Amino acid sequence: MLPDGIPTVTVTGRYLSLNDEGQPLSGQVIFRAPGLITFPDYDVILGGPVSVPLDATGAFEVELPATDAPGMNPSGWSYSVAEQLAGVPLNRVYNVLLPAETPAVDIADIAPTDPTTPTYVAVRGDSAYEVAVKAGFVGTVEQWLASLIGEQGPQGATGVRGSQVYTGTTAPAASLGVDGDVYMQYTTATNLGVTNTVVNLWSKSGGAWARVGGDVKGAAWYVASGPGTPSATVPVGDMLLRTDVGTVYQRGASGWESKGSIMGPQGPQGVQGVQGDQGAPGVVQSVNGKSAAAVDLTAADVGALARSGTTTGVAATLTGSGSADPLTINGGPSTTDRFVVRADGSVYSNSLLNTLYNVGIGPGSTPFGGGRYVLGMQNASTEPTGTPASGLVAYASAGKLKILQGDGSTITVGDAQPTAPPPGVWLPQDFGLSGWAYDLHANSPTPGDMPSQAGRLYLVGVPLRTAKTVTQIAVHVMGYDKPNSTLTGAYFGIYNSAFVPLSRSADARSQLPEVHNVGGQIAKITVPSVSLAAGFYYVAILVKGPTTASPFFGATNWTPVGTATKETTSGAVGASTSGVHRWLQTSSTSLTSLPAAGGLTAASFAEATTCYWAAIV
């Protein structure tokens, strides 16, 4: 309902069919004003098109604001009229003026009928000059125009600022505009490939912007050929058409809601057509270029290989499916002896009598050296590092034959091989170890047991001769009264020669065995798995407790430089010529865990006087 002070014009009309005995037409007439119309005096803003449906008689009636209403913003505009009539192929769109002086008008009186006329019909009235003459003015038009010019009056007062309309894609800034201004926010979004724009209207009052009403947008249509269309980002009210079943959905509060189907029921089956005439009997005239009463094709006629005999001139390429083996040749009715070309291009034969003149291993030409009945190898582009599970790996490197053995060691054929240890000499492998600091028995003529000093880190040097994936280290526990122990922590790990930690255990007190027997016991401690190349490493030992009495770890007595006999206690041992140490200990005795990377340098250590035994399992 419009405020009483806004002048309006009532527009009526009726549409009848031209070629159907004057039957009423159906459809609607749409009146559009230019955007939003503001009436400041009435505190109202008008917007949106006005759609007027035709009734059963083809008539309509609508009340619209006059196009010359005083005080509205903007002014000087006209209505755009769009006729949307069913059965009329060319609907019209034209403009009309609705002045307030004509409060009622029929659309037939103002709609254009001739395409050459303007888009709206203007009814000409008397000009101002003609009105003046009728009122008694005597003179020409020029004299009348001159009579209208009077003396210039004083400058008027500045008018009141009108309301401003702003637009943007985000919410209006607080500093924008003054009270009474309007802001239109356009938000564009794309959902399921369809882009639409939502319009939000803002009004400023009391120095603050506030949204007026809800979102203004038309419903978007989406098309899907099957189920599973997501709805999470789709605005409520949008529509979806399933083309596979004809069902129409609308986005509701909780997802897609079915609104029915536009697909009708299946129609009845059509009438069977008339059977055609019977064709003439077929006669074989020729097969693969052979013309005869009885055609007998050979394997060669169809590009096949004969089951027996000799086939010459064959140049064939077999392309497999990529998953199944493209070629399998069985030596007999069974598959006991067979030759297979596999899907990955490799060749397999389970015959025990394979005979080849030369065998080459390499990407191209293999160096046979002019020999016959020989095996030739290119140098390996990537040398093996993993330990063979059952067997060995032979390969060429720098022109020499190398063999990676099942124990992880590599030998070079032709190089001097390590000799077996003399009788009575024990190696780490004899104890199931990969490397140790020394032979515990040979280098411990006296007990040499020493209690670990709580809170001090000891590093024990261990050489590793071959690459190994390590999950355990070992120490020698000479004695440990575990039930009465005051130990508060025990940590073990592996560091490289630059003091970088490679593997560090959690608190391993539970892994230390209780020992009271003579000779002690080797204790294997689990550490996080780490792959080690051949080289030099340190086994780290750190125990914590209020005393230094428990546990006791096995240690050696070292022969100090310049003496001929071993001491009854360990002595400091200097670095080797390569810069590595056999035993080190930190100056600090208050460590609580194994230091992380960067926590240790050479300055952190002194040569250890307690030379513990340790091993890498």
KELOKE-301586 format. One record per residue (C-alpha): x, y, z; residue in three letters. Coordinates in steps of 0.001 Angstrom, whole numbers, plus 500000, padded with zeros to 6 digits. Example, Ala and Ser with C-alpha at 12.3 -4.5 7.8 and 13.67 -1.06 7.14 Angstrom:
BEGIN
> 512300/495500/507800/ala .
> 513670/498940/507140/ser .
//
This chain:
BEGIN
> 500000/500000/500000/met .
> 501525/503314/498857/leu .
> 501414/506395/501146/pro .
> 498369/508574/500451/asp .
> 500414/511578/499307/gly .
> 502074/509811/496331/ile .
> 500003/510416/493144/pro .
> 499127/507252/491227/thr .
> 497679/506268/487850/val .
> 495379/503253/487391/thr .
> 496241/501348/484192/val .
> 493730/498896/482708/thr .
> 493687/496777/479579/gly .
> 492273/493703/477929/arg .
> 493890/491295/475398/tyr .
> 491855/489099/473030/leu .
> 492919/486586/470377/ser .
> 492895/487919/466805/leu .
> 492332/484581/465052/asn .
> 490242/482629/467583/asp .
> 486937/484470/467630/glu .
> 488140/486939/470204/gly .
> 489020/484451/472924/gln .
> 490801/485996/475965/pro .
> 494588/485727/475905/leu .
> 496608/484514/478913/ser .
> 499911/485790/480232/gly .
> 501091/488878/482057/gln .
> 502120/492504/481608/val .
> 505285/493662/483399/ile .
> 505910/497344/484324/phe .
> 509520/498246/485163/arg .
> 510778/501488/486678/ala .
> 514475/502451/486410/pro .
> 516042/500755/489479/gly .
> 514985/502093/492874/leu .
> 512741/505153/493310/ile .
> 513129/507166/496516/thr .
> 510391/509342/498086/phe .
> 512253/511198/500889/pro .
> 509123/513023/502073/asp .
> 507405/509712/502765/tyr .
> 510488/507727/503923/asp .
> 509886/505012/501362/val .
> 511893/503396/498542/ile .
> 510156/501562/495710/leu .
> 511886/498909/493623/gly .
> 511400/495826/491498/gly .
> 509148/495164/488497/pro .
> 505363/494938/488830/val .
> 503961/491782/487159/ser .
> 500191/491896/486446/val .
> 498584/488582/485309/pro .
> 495648/488574/482894/leu .
> 492391/487261/484368/asp .
> 489978/484806/482737/ala .
> 488620/487562/480472/thr .
> 492118/488623/479338/gly .
> 491900/491858/481377/ala .
> 494120/493436/484005/phe .
> 494160/496463/486310/glu .
> 497097/497918/488260/val .
> 497769/501108/490254/glu .
> 501254/502616/489669/leu .
> 503047/505749/490933/pro .
> 502803/508607/488447/ala .
> 505988/509242/486444/thr .
> 505855/512983/487328/asp .
> 505214/512559/491071/ala .
> 506784/515505/492930/pro .
> 509790/515000/495198/gly .
> 510885/511569/493894/met .
> 514466/510626/492963/asn .
> 515194/510080/490114/pro .
> 512758/512165/488090/ser .
> 512005/512451/484389/gly .
> 511690/508730/483678/trp .
> 509189/506415/481996/ser .
> 507864/502867/482588/tyr .
> 509178/500022/480403/ser .
> 506204/497791/479504/val .
> 506809/494132/478522/ala .
> 503869/492111/477217/glu .
> 504294/488350/477813/gln .
> 501263/486788/476102/leu .
> 500793/483062/475417/ala .
> 500397/482229/471731/gly .
> 501765/485595/470534/val .
> 505092/484984/468746/pro .
> 506363/488579/468936/leu .
> 505684/490184/472303/asn .
> 506253/493927/472596/arg .
> 508456/495976/474871/val .
> 507836/499756/474881/tyr .
> 507931/502813/477148/asn .
> 505013/504903/478459/val .
> 504538/508036/480565/leu .
> 501882/508026/483313/leu .
> 501377/511692/484287/pro .
> 499403/512407/487467/ala .
> 496958/514669/485595/glu .
> 495480/511490/484023/thr .
> 494645/509276/487018/pro .
> 493168/506471/484876/ala .
> 494310/505273/481452/val .
> 493735/502219/479243/asp .
> 496832/500501/477830/ile .
> 495223/500483/474370/ala .
> 495249/504298/474388/asp .
> 498976/504672/475055/ile .
> 500589/501527/473563/ala .
> 502218/502068/470112/pro .
> 500588/500319/467160/thr .
> 502917/501439/464365/asp .
> 506580/500256/464491/pro .
> 507650/503600/462986/thr .
> 506239/505605/465896/thr .
> 508246/506284/469104/pro .
> 508388/503620/471804/thr .
> 505662/505506/473690/tyr .
> 502740/507624/472585/val .
> 502946/511258/473673/ala .
> 499693/513278/473538/val .
> 500551/516813/472438/arg .
> 498955/519653/474311/gly .
> 499127/523433/473786/asp .
> 502578/524963/473944/ser .
> 503296/527560/476591/ala .
> 503223/530288/473910/tyr .
> 499781/529123/472733/glu .
> 498540/529127/476316/val .
> 499854/532728/476711/ala .
> 498096/533898/473516/val .
> 494828/532359/474745/lys .
> 495399/534246/478003/ala .
> 495629/537601/476084/gly .
> 499311/537963/475065/phe .
> 499815/539817/471785/val .
> 503087/539365/469887/gly .
> 505407/536903/468216/thr .
> 507042/533849/469849/val .
> 510335/535750/470074/glu .
> 508615/538683/471775/gln .
> 506904/536295/474209/trp .
> 510216/534581/475040/leu .
> 511851/537964/475621/ala .
> 509020/538930/477934/ser .
> 509797/535977/480111/leu .
> 513267/537254/480996/ile .
> 513162/539413/484099/gly .
> 515801/540876/486309/glu .
> 518137/538406/487956/gln .
> 516987/537655/491445/gly .
> 519129/537136/494525/pro .
> 520930/533837/494936/gln .
> 518804/531327/496749/gly .
> 519811/529398/499839/ala .
> 521655/526125/499398/thr .
> 519171/523304/499148/gly .
> 519010/520347/501446/val .
> 521352/517526/500375/arg .
> 519455/514744/498706/gly .
> 519894/511082/499515/ser .
> 522763/509388/497689/gln .
> 522735/505852/496295/val .
> 526042/503965/496526/tyr .
> 526959/500550/495121/thr .
> 529700/498005/495844/gly .
> 530567/494324/496210/thr .
> 531260/494377/499966/thr .
> 529464/495748/503013/ala .
> 529571/499584/503157/pro .
> 532321/501227/505171/ala .
> 531189/503035/508317/ala .
> 532714/506291/507008/ser .
> 530724/506193/503757/leu .
> 527722/508528/503295/gly .
> 525363/510230/505745/val .
> 522006/509444/507302/asp .
> 519365/508812/504654/gly .
> 521823/507447/502056/asp .
> 521272/504060/500439/val .
> 523860/501379/499555/tyr .
> 523293/498446/497175/met .
> 525679/495518/497702/gln .
> 526125/493148/494755/tyr .
> 527569/489738/495724/thr .
> 528424/487372/492863/thr .
> 528947/483657/493539/ala .
> 529316/480523/491405/thr .
> 527706/477270/492539/asn .
> 527804/474049/490485/leu .
> 529011/476055/487479/gly .
> 526134/478589/487623/val .
> 526945/482222/488458/thr .
> 524337/484541/489968/asn .
> 524253/487820/491837/thr .
> 522595/488583/495169/val .
> 521552/492196/495930/val .
> 521455/493460/499526/asn .
> 519978/496893/500350/leu .
> 521568/498969/503138/trp .
> 520278/502211/504691/ser .
> 522222/504628/506887/lys .
> 520531/505943/510001/ser .
> 521915/507220/513271/gly .
> 525410/507224/511740/gly .
> 525386/503445/511096/ala .
> 524603/501256/508094/trp .
> 521961/498550/508501/ala .
> 520605/496001/506043/arg .
> 517044/496573/504895/val .
> 515092/493348/504280/gly .
> 516576/490095/503025/gly .
> 518574/489038/499983/asp .
> 517216/489982/496561/val .
> 517980/487352/493940/lys .
> 516312/485142/491407/gly .
> 516397/481372/491738/ala .
> 519243/479757/489775/ala .
> 518686/476552/487790/trp .
> 521181/473690/487783/tyr .
> 521187/470644/485524/val .
> 522491/467190/486521/ala .
> 522458/463890/484636/ser .
> 522431/461702/487759/gly .
> 522265/461645/491574/pro .
> 524891/463010/493952/gly .
> 524664/466758/493233/thr .
> 526016/468570/496344/pro .
> 523786/471156/498012/ser .
> 525997/472518/500800/ala .
> 526968/475732/498940/thr .
> 523720/476179/497013/val .
> 521434/479026/498250/pro .
> 517981/478086/499514/val .
> 515386/478429/496748/gly .
> 517607/477422/493812/asp .
> 516316/474731/491457/met .
> 517809/471480/490079/leu .
> 516663/469397/487100/leu .
> 517667/465723/486879/arg .
> 517702/465074/483129/thr .
> 517959/461297/483566/asp .
> 514630/460957/485406/val .
> 512981/464348/484781/gly .
> 512667/465177/488509/thr .
> 512719/468827/489643/val .
> 514269/469664/493024/tyr .
> 514425/472870/495058/gln .
> 517065/473629/497682/arg .
> 515314/473600/501036/gly .
> 516524/474204/504574/ala .
> 518271/470819/504793/ser .
> 519048/469949/501160/gly .
> 517398/469147/497838/trp .
> 513618/468638/498043/glu .
> 511713/466917/495242/ser .
> 509017/469086/493627/lys .
> 507759/466570/491080/gly .
> 508689/465292/487634/ser .
> 508332/466840/484205/ile .
> 508671/463448/482530/met .
> 505370/461890/481519/gly .
> 504574/458186/481471/pro .
> 505947/456008/478699/gln .
> 503741/455932/475638/gly .
> 502301/452748/474139/pro .
> 504373/450712/471726/gln .
> 503882/451653/468114/gly .
> 502384/449407/465472/val .
> 504849/447002/463856/gln .
> 505843/447991/460380/gly .
> 505197/445983/457214/val .
> 507723/443188/456619/gln .
> 510019/443777/453702/gly .
> 510437/441548/450660/asp .
> 512631/438475/451024/gln .
> 516057/438888/449481/gly .
> 517674/436614/446929/ala .
> 519699/433603/448200/pro .
> 523266/434498/449073/gly .
> 526160/433056/447109/val .
> 529803/433156/448201/val .
> 531627/434776/445284/gln .
> 535101/435244/446747/ser .
> 537043/434883/450043/val .
> 540360/436690/450519/asn .
> 540765/436959/446767/gly .
> 540008/433283/446111/lys .
> 537080/432492/443829/ser .
> 535995/428847/443726/ala .
> 532992/426667/444370/ala .
> 534578/425394/447611/ala .
> 537067/427875/449072/val .
> 539861/426334/451163/asp .
> 541908/428988/452959/leu .
> 545442/428342/454202/thr .
> 547035/429974/457252/ala .
> 548956/432306/454945/ala .
> 545680/433435/453284/asp .
> 544486/434919/456581/val .
> 547887/436083/457890/gly .
> 548219/433243/460429/ala .
> 551133/430931/461237/leu .
> 550842/427280/460231/ala .
> 550660/424665/462987/arg .
> 553444/422682/461352/ser .
> 556063/423148/458676/gly .
> 558236/426186/458005/thr .
> 556882/429722/457673/thr .
> 559193/432256/456041/thr .
> 559090/436024/455687/gly .
> 557498/436614/459098/val .
> 557954/440067/460651/ala .
> 555462/440335/463513/ala .
> 555099/442580/466569/thr .
> 553006/441427/469509/leu .
> 551453/444111/471732/thr .
> 550030/442906/475006/gly .
> 547159/444319/477049/ser .
> 549527/445613/479742/gly .
> 548136/443243/482376/ser .
> 548262/439732/480858/ala .
> 551386/438050/479453/asp .
> 551361/438658/475655/pro .
> 553162/435410/474674/leu .
> 553368/431910/476202/thr .
> 554917/428982/474344/ile .
> 554546/425508/475880/asn .
> 557026/422818/474931/gly .
> 554313/420152/474968/gly .
> 550699/419490/475908/pro .
> 551431/420392/479543/ser .
> 552952/423580/480930/thr .
> 555920/421792/482513/thr .
> 558378/423372/480065/asp .
> 557330/426804/478854/arg .
> 558707/430094/477580/phe .
> 556862/433312/478555/val .
> 557170/436955/477531/val .
> 555632/438814/480465/arg .
> 553544/441981/480447/ala .
> 556515/444024/481735/asp .
> 558712/442822/478824/gly .
> 560752/440362/480897/ser .
> 561393/436805/479693/val .
> 560785/433671/481780/tyr .
> 561574/430009/481104/ser .
> 561327/427076/483508/asn .
> 563327/424746/481295/ser .
> 566430/423183/482869/leu .
> 568155/422961/479483/leu .
> 568309/426614/478299/asn .
> 571275/427022/475971/thr .
> 572553/430389/474751/leu .
> 575785/431231/472924/tyr .
> 576350/434545/474700/asn .
> 574340/436248/477475/val .
> 574485/440037/477822/gly .
> 573349/442228/480742/ile .
> 573020/445906/479926/gly .
> 570927/448533/478094/pro .
> 572579/448161/474665/gly .
> 575714/446627/473245/ser .
> 577265/444306/475833/thr .
> 581072/443920/476058/pro .
> 581653/440273/475084/phe .
> 585315/440959/474238/gly .
> 585053/438895/471062/gly .
> 584337/435781/473123/gly .
> 581880/432989/472584/arg .
> 579815/431170/475195/tyr .
> 580458/434050/477636/val .
> 578483/436237/480045/leu .
> 578937/440005/479542/gly .
> 577836/442769/481956/met .
> 577645/446534/481669/gln .
> 578737/448433/484787/asn .
> 575712/448708/487115/ala .
> 574016/452113/486837/ser .
> 572646/451665/490385/thr .
> 574553/449333/492662/glu .
> 572536/447108/495033/pro .
> 572423/448039/498713/thr .
> 569811/445729/500233/gly .
> 570860/442386/501686/thr .
> 569665/439474/499467/pro .
> 566989/437470/501280/ala .
> 568150/434074/499975/ser .
> 571167/433970/497706/gly .
> 573499/436619/496327/leu .
> 573616/439428/493731/val .
> 576391/439613/491104/ala .
> 577085/442860/489216/tyr .
> 579874/444800/487485/ala .
> 581379/447984/488933/ser .
> 584332/449875/487469/ala .
> 585026/446912/485211/gly .
> 585208/444416/488091/lys .
> 582850/441636/489139/leu .
> 581319/442201/492567/lys .
> 579165/439881/494644/ile .
> 576746/441108/497314/leu .
> 576451/438158/499699/gln .
> 573573/437032/501867/gly .
> 575253/438408/505002/asp .
> 575281/441919/503510/gly .
> 579013/441951/502735/ser .
> 580367/442689/499256/thr .
> 583453/441058/497753/ile .
> 585283/442031/494567/thr .
> 586476/439124/492447/val .
> 590234/439474/491890/gly .
> 590884/441638/494960/asp .
> 592597/440163/497982/ala .
> 589913/438723/500252/gln .
> 590035/438961/504017/pro .
> 591608/435911/505567/thr .
> 589791/433868/508147/ala .
> 590702/434734/511740/pro .
> 593213/432403/513366/pro .
> 591981/429795/515827/pro .
> 590830/431185/519142/gly .
> 590017/434663/517769/val .
> 586355/435678/518137/trp .
> 584572/438178/515868/leu .
> 581387/440202/516587/pro .
> 579449/438010/514147/gln .
> 580242/434982/516318/asp .
> 578087/436596/519019/phe .
> 575321/437706/516600/gly .
> 576660/441272/516573/leu .
> 577511/443535/513609/ser .
> 580368/445407/515308/gly .
> 581839/446003/518774/trp .
> 584316/448236/520561/ala .
> 586717/445337/521283/tyr .
> 586805/441636/522155/asp .
> 585472/441787/525693/leu .
> 587485/438763/526854/his .
> 590809/439487/525121/ala .
> 590976/443068/526426/asn .
> 589735/442556/529962/ser .
> 592431/440595/531845/pro .
> 591123/442110/535087/thr .
> 587440/442622/535881/pro .
> 587588/446331/535048/gly .
> 583943/446796/536076/asp .
> 583124/450360/536731/met .
> 579891/451916/537944/pro .
> 578437/454444/535517/ser .
> 578423/457973/536758/gln .
> 574806/459193/536933/ala .
> 574008/462086/534596/gly .
> 577215/461778/532496/arg .
> 577087/460791/528809/leu .
> 579603/458178/527616/tyr .
> 580338/457571/523917/leu .
> 581863/454235/522905/val .
> 583375/454016/519404/gly .
> 582193/451056/517282/val .
> 583370/450422/513683/pro .
> 580719/448970/511337/leu .
> 582309/447054/508443/arg .
> 579189/446560/506292/thr .
> 575930/448447/505793/ala .
> 573235/447417/508236/lys .
> 569699/448314/509308/thr .
> 570021/448501/513086/val .
> 567281/448133/515708/thr .
> 569426/447215/518748/gln .
> 572686/448079/520526/ile .
> 574335/446049/523291/ala .
> 576177/446721/526567/val .
> 577794/444265/529003/his .
> 576093/444279/532415/val .
> 578561/442918/534990/met .
> 576201/443278/537936/gly .
> 572796/444845/538619/tyr .
> 570686/444533/541758/asp .
> 567555/445524/539873/lys .
> 564925/445131/542637/pro .
> 566866/447468/544947/asn .
> 568112/449827/542241/ser .
> 567766/453582/542705/thr .
> 568181/454148/538970/leu .
> 565815/456846/537635/thr .
> 566578/456573/533921/gly .
> 568666/454740/531326/ala .
> 569067/455980/527727/tyr .
> 571004/454473/524825/phe .
> 571531/455567/521233/gly .
> 573742/455832/518147/ile .
> 575599/458988/517037/tyr .
> 577770/459459/513936/asn .
> 581394/460616/514059/ser .
> 580248/464259/513938/ala .
> 578152/463759/517130/phe .
> 574810/463900/515238/val .
> 572186/461559/516798/pro .
> 570924/458849/514425/leu .
> 568783/456817/516843/ser .
> 567843/457475/520477/arg .
> 565928/455175/522805/ser .
> 563290/456094/525331/ala .
> 563887/455211/528989/asp .
> 565256/451629/528756/ala .
> 565562/450697/532443/arg .
> 563128/447814/531928/ser .
> 565451/446303/529280/gln .
> 568464/446051/531647/leu .
> 568652/442523/533132/pro .
> 569225/441722/536782/glu .
> 572744/440216/536945/val .
> 574530/438573/539878/his .
> 576612/435892/538097/asn .
> 580365/435923/537536/val .
> 581237/437240/534066/gly .
> 578063/439274/533638/gly .
> 575661/439245/530691/gln .
> 575352/440965/527288/ile .
> 572177/443100/527296/ala .
> 570599/444020/523943/lys .
> 568714/447354/524054/ile .
> 566061/448199/521424/thr .
> 566474/451571/519651/val .
> 564473/453143/516787/pro .
> 565344/451473/513455/ser .
> 568056/453230/511440/val .
> 569911/452264/508233/ser .
> 573668/452669/508652/leu .
> 576305/452626/505933/ala .
> 579683/451084/506631/ala .
> 581691/453481/508799/gly .
> 582441/454613/512356/phe .
> 579752/455277/514982/tyr .
> 579397/456011/518690/tyr .
> 577128/454026/521015/val .
> 575755/456479/523615/ala .
> 575243/455454/527286/ile .
> 573490/457729/529818/leu .
> 572178/456482/533161/val .
> 570601/458581/535920/lys .
> 570247/458052/539625/gly .
> 571126/459504/543006/pro .
> 574189/457266/543333/thr .
> 576819/455759/541077/thr .
> 576541/452236/542482/ala .
> 574175/450610/539981/ser .
> 574302/449181/537389/pro .
> 577882/448045/536625/phe .
> 578870/447979/532933/phe .
> 581802/445962/531571/gly .
> 584901/448069/530768/ala .
> 588477/447454/529643/thr .
> 591840/448396/531048/asn .
> 593745/450298/528421/trp .
> 597534/450427/528056/thr .
> 598532/454093/528425/pro .
> 600960/455526/525880/val .
> 604586/454930/526911/gly .
> 603855/451960/529162/thr .
> 604107/448227/528538/ala .
> 601537/446925/531001/thr .
> 597815/447445/531420/lys .
> 596562/449505/534310/glu .
> 594108/448121/536822/thr .
> 591750/450962/535900/thr .
> 590905/452532/532567/ser .
> 592981/455375/531262/gly .
> 592313/458123/528684/ala .
> 592877/457191/525018/val .
> 593608/459844/522388/gly .
> 591948/460260/518987/ala .
> 592954/458119/516032/ser .
> 594715/459577/513004/thr .
> 591299/459888/511312/ser .
> 589976/462055/514143/gly .
> 587651/459518/515755/val .
> 587814/458440/519383/his .
> 587387/455079/521049/arg .
> 585961/456497/524294/trp .
> 584609/459935/525229/leu .
> 582711/461316/528182/gln .
> 580994/464668/528756/thr .
> 582219/467122/531333/ser .
> 578632/467587/532511/ser .
> 577213/465075/535003/thr .
> 573654/466487/535056/ser .
> 572247/465403/531685/leu .
> 568656/464113/531809/thr .
> 568318/462723/528242/ser .
> 570383/462082/525120/leu .
> 571133/465429/523418/pro .
> 569403/466198/520094/ala .
> 571097/467368/516881/ala .
> 573370/470332/517537/gly .
> 573494/469607/521250/gly .
> 576973/468064/521147/leu .
> 580307/469275/519811/thr .
> 583882/468140/520313/ala .
> 584180/470731/523087/ala .
> 581473/468888/525046/ser .
> 583797/465907/525659/phe .
> 587015/464828/527258/ala .
> 588850/461582/526645/glu .
> 587051/458994/528752/ala .
> 588862/457288/531598/thr .
> 586037/454757/531792/thr .
> 586397/452586/528679/cys .
> 583039/450791/528438/tyr .
> 582296/447905/526088/trp .
> 579426/448388/523598/ala .
> 578284/446838/520338/ala .
> 575921/447365/517391/ile .
> 573655/444323/516977/val .
//
